[in-house]
């Protein structure tokens, strides 16, 4: 074997080692992040209780059907916590880290919106365990105009009353 064969062999071995080391480091970092997230979720239980929230459920699963080209696909989501304070229920999502603790972060925002659509809570809470902060999140696109419903209900009641009056006045006898 000449020197170029050794160089090629060395480059191949180096590439294989580099790829395997990078895979290991990615798995290691992911494992550390998951461990940190789990610890934060456990700490968040006590934190939320100290703030006056009652924990109703942990790791609550919900699902919906997503149709792609008319083919149904079951989508399952898992909320960190379902909590209650007063007579209002909330989905609480526990986050750690710099970006994801902001409701402005795209993935976090979409995740909370999906939770809202699946669990239909009275509100959404983002629990920032890095800063020990509870943030409520609301979406303007989910708000409904209560006056429209009140006007609609008023019209129905008026029609029912008019119907009773007409029925009373036109009864035989």
C-alpha positions in Angstrom: 0.0 0.0 0.0 1.2 3.4 -0.9 0.8 6.7 1.0 -2.4 7.7 -0.8 -4.2 4.5 0.3 -3.3 5.3 3.9 -4.6 8.9 3.5 -7.9 7.7 1.9 -8.3 5.0 4.6 -7.6 7.7 7.3 -10.1 10.1 5.8 -12.8 7.3 5.7 -12.1 6.3 9.3 -12.1 9.9 10.4 -15.4 10.6 8.6 -17.0 7.5 10.2 -15.7 8.5 13.7 -16.9 12.1 13.2 -20.4 11.1 12.1 -20.7 8.7 15.1 -19.4 11.2 17.6 -21.8 13.8 16.3 -24.7 11.3 16.6 -23.7 10.5 20.1 -23.4 14.2 21.1 -26.9 14.9 19.6 -28.4 12.0 21.6 -26.6 13.1 24.7 -27.8 16.7 24.4 -31.4 15.6 23.7 -31.3 13.3 26.7 -30.0 16.1 28.9 -32.7 18.5 27.6 -35.4 15.9 28.3 -34.1 15.3 31.8 -34.2 19.0 32.4 -37.7 19.3 31.0 -38.9 16.4 33.3 -37.4 18.0 36.4 -39.0 21.3 35.5 -42.4 19.6 35.0 -42.2 18.1 38.5 -41.1 21.5 40.0 -44.0 23.1 38.1 -46.6 21.0 39.9 -45.6 22.5 43.3 -45.1 25.9 41.7 -48.6 26.0 40.3 -50.1 24.7 43.5 -48.3 27.5 45.4 -49.9 30.0 43.0 -53.4 28.7 43.8 -54.0 26.3 40.9 -55.5 22.9 41.4 -53.8 20.2 39.3 -56.6 18.3 37.5 -54.5 16.1 35.2 -50.9 15.6 34.1 -49.7 14.6 30.7 -53.3 14.7 29.5 -53.7 13.2 26.0 -56.2 14.4 23.5 -56.6 13.8 19.8 -58.3 14.9 16.6 -58.5 13.7 13.1 -56.5 15.4 10.3 -57.7 14.7 6.8 -55.0 14.7 4.1 -56.3 14.1 0.6 -59.5 12.8 2.2 -57.5 10.2 4.2 -58.0 10.4 8.0 -54.9 10.6 10.2 -55.3 10.5 14.0 -53.2 13.3 15.7 -52.5 12.9 19.4 -51.3 15.8 21.6 -50.2 15.7 25.2 -50.6 18.7 27.4 -48.3 19.0 30.4 -51.0 20.0 32.8 -54.7 20.7 33.0 -55.2 23.0 35.9 -58.1 24.9 37.6 -58.3 28.2 39.4 -61.7 29.3 40.6 -64.2 28.2 38.1 -61.8 28.4 35.1 -59.8 25.5 33.6 -56.5 26.0 31.8 -54.1 24.0 29.8 -50.6 24.7 31.3 -47.5 24.1 29.2 -44.2 24.0 31.1 -41.2 25.3 29.2 -37.5 25.8 30.0 -34.9 27.5 27.9 -34.5 30.9 26.3 -36.6 30.9 23.1 -39.4 28.4 23.8 -40.5 30.2 27.0 -41.8 33.1 24.9 -45.3 32.9 23.6 -44.0 34.7 20.5 -41.8 31.6 19.6 -43.5 30.0 16.6 -43.5 26.4 17.8 -44.7 27.3 21.3 -47.5 29.6 19.9 -48.7 26.8 17.5 -48.5 24.2 20.2 -50.7 26.3 22.6 -53.2 27.0 19.8 -53.4 23.2 19.1 -54.0 22.6 22.8 -56.8 25.1 22.8 -58.5 23.5 19.9 -58.3 20.0 21.3 -59.0 20.6 25.0 -61.3 23.7 24.8 -60.1 25.2 28.1 -61.1 28.6 29.5 -57.5 29.7 29.0 -53.9 28.8 28.2 -51.0 29.2 30.6 -47.3 29.1 29.7 -45.2 28.2 32.7 -41.7 29.6 32.4 -39.7 27.6 34.9 -36.4 29.4 34.1 -37.9 32.6 35.4 -40.5 31.1 37.8 -43.2 33.0 35.9 -46.7 32.2 34.8 -48.0 33.8 31.6 -51.5 33.7 30.3 -51.9 33.5 26.6 -54.9 34.5 24.5 -55.5 34.5 20.8 -57.6 37.3 19.3 -58.8 34.9 16.5 -60.4 32.7 19.2 -62.4 35.4 20.8 -66.1 35.6 19.9 -68.3 38.6 20.1 -70.7 37.9 23.0 -73.1 40.6 21.8 -73.8 38.7 18.7 -75.0 35.7 20.8 -77.0 37.9 23.1 -78.8 39.5 20.2 -79.4 36.1 18.6 -80.8 34.7 21.9 -82.9 37.9 22.4 -84.5 37.4 19.0 -85.3 33.8 19.8 -86.9 34.7 23.1 -89.0 37.5 21.5 -90.2 35.1 18.8 -91.2 32.5 21.4 -93.1 35.1 23.4 -94.9 36.4 20.3 -95.7 32.8 19.4 -97.3 32.2 22.9 -99.2 35.4 22.7 -100.6 34.6 19.2 -101.4 31.1 20.4 -103.2 32.4 23.5 -105.2 35.0 21.5 -106.2 32.5 18.7 -107.1 29.6 20.9 -110.6 28.3 20.5 -113.2 28.3 23.1 
